Amino acid sequence: MATIFSHPAVALGLFPWFRDVRHHKKILLAGAALTIAPDLDVIGLYAGIPYDHMLGHRGLSHSLLFAAIVAALITSILARRIEISARAVWLYLFASMASHGALDALTNGGLGVAFFSPLSNERYFFPFRPIEVSTLNIRYFFESQGASVLANELVTVWPICLMGLLVGIFWHKARAAQPSKG
Ligand SMILES: [Zn+2]
């Protein structure tokens, strides 16, 4: 996995690009939470579920279908409270949650990601894997590995997410400043 500090950065980088949702901080918070939710599957490891099992780490919870279903459930709650296009909310939440598997597939360790679970439990990595994998052991992370993993994510994940955030904000501002035609 990438760390829980960096997965939410993707939700931040995507946020301004979704025109209908970008004024709603609750949706941003939901998107950020969904970027880290797939790693709740580590509970299964402690319960004895093998890593390579469909319900193991980077299995079903990291799949595109699971992201689509969870995004739909959260959308049904949020879109009712905030009067906004449900499709736009779903799309943002789906992209945020699905980004988790994409980041994991860019890491240099562990097993790949079961993007197509439950249809297939095959695990995938991208051919280019610049992100240093983070340990699942919290103690080892803070005592030993954490600094180098975070330093790696600062130069691999964060610049792209910050660029997404800033370019998205400026792009919308530039569009809003254009005189309307007609
Ligand atoms: Zn993960």
Boltz pocket constraint, residues with backbone or C-beta under 6 A from the ligand:
constraints:
  - pocket:
      binder: B
      contacts: [[A, 1], [A, 2], [A, 38], [A, 39], [A, 58], [A, 62], [A, 100], [A, 104]]
      max_distance: 6.0
